[in-house]
Amino acid sequence: MCLSIYFVRHAQATGQERHAQLTKKGHEDARALANYFHNKNIKRIISSPYSRAVSTIKPTAETLSLPIKEDERLIERCLSPTPMEDWLTHLERGFKDYSYKLKGGESSLEAQSRILSVINGMTDHTVIVSHGNLLALCFQSIALIDGYEHWKQMKNPDVYHLYLSSSTIEKVDWNS
């Protein structure tokens, strides 16, 4: 069996803050994810420390009797430390120009480097739980897709399976 990584975009939450909790639907989806991962030979779970990410994978961790390793490198990309009305324009530009960076924010290249440093050297079948922007940047780097267009289509939660042997990423129908 080839080494693979499952990426999970966190379930639906009440907001974007670090401590935002899952909604009722988010909790239901988290329980459904545990059923999906039940027989996938998962050996390790790594999550953004944000509450919504940890809560998304907690039922899976309990079902598989695995600890959740929280990793700051999986936090959402900081586009800007201050709210902006035209944030979407800046986000799109960042997907096209990896070095584009707003004052106090993080470039796509910096964010991509963070998540790729988590993946490098993996030896176990792993679930990684993170955030849409960061995952789309990761997929753009590995599979050479249009990360911005991919990000716009992502749902909460979504599951993607990366086959490391071929750098193939496919969206998984986890809730059927």
ChimeraX attribute file (.defattr): number of C-alpha atoms within 10 A of each C-alpha:
attribute: neighborCount
match mode: 1-to-1
recipient: residues
	/A:1	4
	/A:2	9
	/A:3	13
	/A:4	21
	/A:5	22
	/A:6	22
	/A:7	24
	/A:8	25
	/A:9	24
	/A:10	30
	/A:11	28
	/A:12	23
	/A:13	23
	/A:14	13
	/A:15	12
	/A:16	11
	/A:17	11
	/A:18	14
	/A:19	14
	/A:20	15
	/A:21	22
	/A:22	23
	/A:23	15
	/A:24	12
	/A:25	13
	/A:26	21
	/A:27	21
	/A:28	14
	/A:29	24
	/A:30	25
	/A:31	18
	/A:32	17
	/A:33	23
	/A:34	20
	/A:35	16
	/A:36	15
	/A:37	18
	/A:38	13
	/A:39	9
	/A:40	12
	/A:41	11
	/A:42	19
	/A:43	14
	/A:44	19
	/A:45	24
	/A:46	21
	/A:47	29
	/A:48	23
	/A:49	21
	/A:50	24
	/A:51	17
	/A:52	30
	/A:53	32
	/A:54	25
	/A:55	22
	/A:56	32
	/A:57	27
	/A:58	21
	/A:59	19
	/A:60	25
	/A:61	20
	/A:62	12
	/A:63	13
	/A:64	20
	/A:65	10
	/A:66	14
	/A:67	14
	/A:68	21
	/A:69	14
	/A:70	18
	/A:71	17
	/A:72	14
	/A:73	20
	/A:74	26
	/A:75	22
	/A:76	18
	/A:77	21
	/A:78	17
	/A:79	24
	/A:80	17
	/A:81	11
	/A:82	9
	/A:83	8
	/A:84	10
	/A:85	6
	/A:86	8
	/A:87	12
	/A:88	11
	/A:89	9
	/A:90	15
	/A:91	19
	/A:92	14
	/A:93	16
	/A:94	21
	/A:95	22
	/A:96	13
	/A:97	13
	/A:98	16
	/A:99	14
	/A:100	17
	/A:101	20
	/A:102	14
	/A:103	9
	/A:104	11
	/A:105	15
	/A:106	20
	/A:107	22
	/A:108	26
	/A:109	18
	/A:110	14
	/A:111	23
	/A:112	24
	/A:113	15
	/A:114	18
	/A:115	21
	/A:116	17
	/A:117	12
	/A:118	15
	/A:119	14
	/A:120	8
	/A:121	8
	/A:122	14
	/A:123	12
	/A:124	15
	/A:125	17
	/A:126	20
	/A:127	26
	/A:128	29
	/A:129	32
	/A:130	28
	/A:131	24
	/A:132	23
	/A:133	25
	/A:134	24
	/A:135	27
	/A:136	23
	/A:137	28
	/A:138	23
	/A:139	24
	/A:140	18
	/A:141	16
	/A:142	16
	/A:143	15
	/A:144	12
	/A:145	15
	/A:146	15
	/A:147	21
	/A:148	18
	/A:149	12
	/A:150	16
	/A:151	19
	/A:152	11
	/A:153	9
	/A:154	16
	/A:155	13
	/A:156	17
	/A:157	21
	/A:158	20
	/A:159	23
	/A:160	21
	/A:161	16
	/A:162	20
	/A:163	15
	/A:164	15
	/A:165	9
	/A:166	10
	/A:167	13
	/A:168	15
	/A:169	19
	/A:170	14
	/A:171	13
	/A:172	14
	/A:173	10
	/A:174	16
	/A:175	11
	/A:176	6
